Structure formats: structure tokens, C-alpha cells
Amino acid sequence: MAAFLARQQRFDVVGSTNDVVRGWLAEGTPEVCLASAEEQTSGRGREGRAWTAPRGHALLLSLGFRPTWLPPDRVWRLAAIASVAMAEAAESVAGIGPGSIRLKWPNDLVVEDPSGIRKLAGVLGETDGLGTTDPRAVVGIGINADWPVDAFPPDLAGSMTSLRAVGDHRIDAQELLEAFLASLEPRFLALRADRIDADEWEDRQVTTGRDIELIGADGGSSPFHAAGVDPESGALIVEDPDGRRRSVVVGEIRHVRLTDPATV
């Protein structure tokens, strides 16, 4: 077990690793705790969407934190460092170049190829008690690891990918997990010491510089240009067709759609 982890447990099958870790935190388990699973029966993404992957073809994990040491408006950085750490680890294990895995604001890891941008992983952050004496945060990640192309679901094959597909070889989930923890530990310790390298989070953003549509809670969409991200708040900085800029935080929208051809 990595030195910075207080608890780590692997499950064969669970409903949701996020729910497992939330339960641990409620019981008093200290940070950082980690649950991973071979299979989830009730995995989920943002806005209650389902997250499914065939048994043995994805790395499914959740991390639990007690961020008493972070202001509530900075807790988003836990998901940010986990995303960057997973991107770095995945590049190493797949044998692809640094920077090949990008971040699509707010919560996807993606790979860009000649046919467009394909989703590789999703990140789900959930919190309880922010602003109280017992804040808790859970960051769940599901990454398509050893999923062969010929097994992709037909309705998703045009928009998804896996490390096996981009690296063109088999991927060992345990090796990926160990690489992820090795990448995450120094970033977590730096964040606890009030240091964060926002440049690496900003530099991986594939959304920046693209035309997008923001899908609101009511399902309506509005066109914008993504001008960048704010390393202080984690917000997406957008520009409307009249050139006016504003910041958008995750809770305001349901989805960000890239409107460039062949993107997700």
C-alpha cells in the first residue's frame, strides 16, 4: 500500500466504489482511503448518468479525502490533481507520449486522433459537509484500460477509446493503479502544503480555444468560445458571440459539447 494511503481495499464486485468510500468516511476512516473494483453494478457519472465497463477491462477506483485543510472553494483541486496523475500514469503504462492524454473540462480524460476526440476516462467528484468541521470529498475515476476495440459498444465506438487501443498492447490494471498512486502522492502532498502546479492542469485542457455549446440544467444549449480555465476557481472561462466573457462553474451546466467536427 502506498505510504500516503490510510486504507486501501480491492473488491471483486461492488455497486459503486464512490459509495464504498463515502461509507468509510462516514464511519471515521481517515484520509486518504482508496477502494478499487473489478466490476461495478451501479457506477455513475455526472448528473446521475450510468458508467459501465465490462468486467476486467477498466480500472475503477475511488479516493476519499477529509479536506479540513482546504477552503471549500478549492476542494475541486482534489479532482484536478487526480485527473492529471491518471493522465500521466496512463501515458507511461500505455507507452504513449507525454501530453497525449488531455482533459476535457470539467471531468473527462480524452485522446485526440485524426477522427476526433475520444473519451478515455471519466472523473466524478462528490462532497459532503463542505464548510463544516467534517468535510468529506470522494473522487471516483473509471478509465478504459484493457478494453479491445472490437468489444466497444456499437453506440459508443465512435466516441470512446481505451489505453489498449491507443497503446496497441495489453494493459495491466494493477500496473496502471500503481503508476497512478506514484503520480498522485507527490501532487497530494504538495496540495496539502498549499502548492499546486496549475500549469499542468491548464496545459492539458483540450477545451481551451475551441467553440463549444454549454448544455444547461433545462437541456437548452448556448454557443460560446472556450477562452481558458481559471486555476483559482477551476471555472471554465467562456466568451459569447458578442465577445463578452464570463466564468462557468461545474454546477451551472449539465454538459460541455465541443462543436468542432468529429468531437465529443
N, C-alpha and C positions, 0 to 999 in steps of 0.2 A: 504494500500500500504506500502511495506517495506520502512524503513526510507532512505535507500541509493538510492532509485529509484526516478528519477525526473519525469518520466511519465510511466504509466502502462495502457494498454488497451487490453481488450479481444474482439476478433471478432468471429462471428459465422462462416463465410467462407471468406477466402482471397486467392489470388493467391499464395503468399509466404510471410511468416512473415519476412523473411530476407529483401524482397523488401520494406515492410512497414517500417521497422526500418531504412533502408537506406534512404528512403524518408524523414523520420523525421529528421535524422541527417543533410541532405542536406538543410532542412528548418531552421536549427538552434537549434533544440531540444537539451538540454544539456544531458550529461550522468548522470546516467545510465538510458536508456529507455528500456522498455520491451513490446513486442507485443506477444500475445498468440492467438491461434485459435482452434476452434473445428474441422475445416477441412481446408485443403489446396488443391487447384486445380492445382497448379504449383510448388509444393515443389520440391526441388532438393538437391542432394548430391554433392560430389566432382566430378570434370571433367564433370559437366553437367548431371550427372545421375539423374533420377527421384527418388523422395522419396514419396511414397504413403502409406497411412494408412486409414482404414475405419473410418468413422465418429464416434467420441466418444470413440475410442479405444486407442488413443495415446495422449501424451502431446506434443504439437507442440509450440515452442516458439523461439523468437529471442531477443537478447540483443544488445543494441547499446552503444558504447563507443567513447569517444574523447581522445585517449591516447597521449595527448601532454606531459604527464608525464612519458612516456615510450620510450626508444630508439626504433627505427624501428625494430631492430633485436630481440627485446624482446616482441613484440606485441603478438607473439604466446602464451605467458603465459596467456592471457585472455581466450583462448580456453582451456588451460590446467586446470586452476582453475575451470572453468565452468564444465568440464568433471568430475573432482574429486568431486565437490559439488553435481552433479547429481548422481554420483555413491553412495555417502554417503546417500543422501536423499532417493534414490530408495531402498537401503538396509533397511533403517529404516521403510519405508512405507510398503514394502513387508514382513517385519519380517524375513529377512534372515541375516546370519552372516556378520559382518564387513569383508571387503576384498573379499566377494563373487563375486562382480561385478568388472571385470578387464577392462583395457584399451588396445585395440589393436591399436598399432601405425599405422597411425597417428590420426585416427578420429573416432574410434568405441568404444562403450561400449559393452562388451560381458560377457557371463556367460559360464563357463566350466562345463559340466556334463559328465557322462560316455560315451555318444555317441560322444562327441567332444565339440568344441567351437561354441556357437550360438550367433548371433548378437542380441543385445537388443536395441541399440540406435546408431544414427549417429550424428556427430557434424560437422558443416560446418562453417569455419571462412572465412570472406571476408573483404577486406580492400580497402580504397580509400585514396589517398593523404599522404601516409606514407613518412616521410622526409620533409613535408611541414609544414606550420603553422596551417593547418587544417586537421590533420589526423583523420580518422574515421575507426572504426572497428565494424563489426557485427558478432556475434556468434549465430548460429542457432542450436537448438537441437530438434531432433524428437525421442521420446522414446516410445516404445511399452508398454503401461500401462495396460489397461483392455481388452486386446485382447485375447479371448479364443482360446485354441489350435485348436479346431475343426473348427475355421474360418480362420486359417492360409492359405495363398495361396499355392496350391499344389507344385508349383515350388520353394517355399521358405521354406516350412515346415521343411526341413531337416537342415536348416542353421540358422533359426531365433528362437527367443523366446520372451516372454513378462513377465512383472512383475507379471501378474495374473498367468502365468504358473509356474514361479519359486517360488512364494509365496503361491500358491494354495488357493487364495482367491481373491475377487473382489478388484480392486484398484480404489480409488477416485482421479481423476486427479487434483482437486483443492488442496487436501491434499498433493499430491506429489509436486505441484508447491510451496506451502507454505514451505514445508520442504526444497526444493531446494533453495529458496531465503534465508532461515535462515542459510543454509550451505554456500551459496555463499558470503553473506555480509561480514563476518569476513575475508574471503580469499581475497576479492576485496580490503577491507580497508588495509590489510597487504601488498598487492601488490602495492597499491598506496604509501605506506610508505617504498617502496623498500625492502620488506621482502616477501619471498615466501618459503614455505616448499616443496622443491623439492623432498624430500624423499617420500612423499605420492603419488606424481605423478609417480616417478620411481617404487615404490613398487607395484603399480597396473598394471604394464606393463606385459601383457601376452605374448608379442612377445619376450621378452628377454629370451635368452637361447635356442631358437628354430631355426630349419632350415627353411629358407624362400626362396621364389622367389620374386625378385623385377621385376615388370612389368613396362617397360619404356613407354615413350610417343609414341613410334612407335609400341607398342604391343609386343615387344620382351621381353623375360624373362631371368634372370640370377640367379643362385643359390648362396646363402650366408648363413652364420650363424649370427643370431642377437645377438651381444655381449652385448648390452645395449642401453641406451639413454643418451644424453648429456643434463644435466639440464641447461646449459648456453644457448645453441643454439636451443634446442628442437629436434636436429637431432637424427636419428637412427644410431647407431654405428654397422657396419657390417664387417664381416670377410669373404674373398673369400676362395675358396677351397685350395689356396696356403698359407693361413694364413695371408694375408695382410689385414690390417684394414683401413677403411675409414668411413667418416660420410656422411649420406644421408639426405638431407632436403626434405620437402614435395613437393616442386615444381619440383623436379627431376623425380618423378615417378608417375605412374597412380594408382598403387595398390601394396599392400604387401600381398602375399599369403603365409599362413603357410603351410608347406609341410608335417607336421606330419599327420598321418592318422586321418581322420574324423574331420579336422579343416577347417575353412573358410579363 
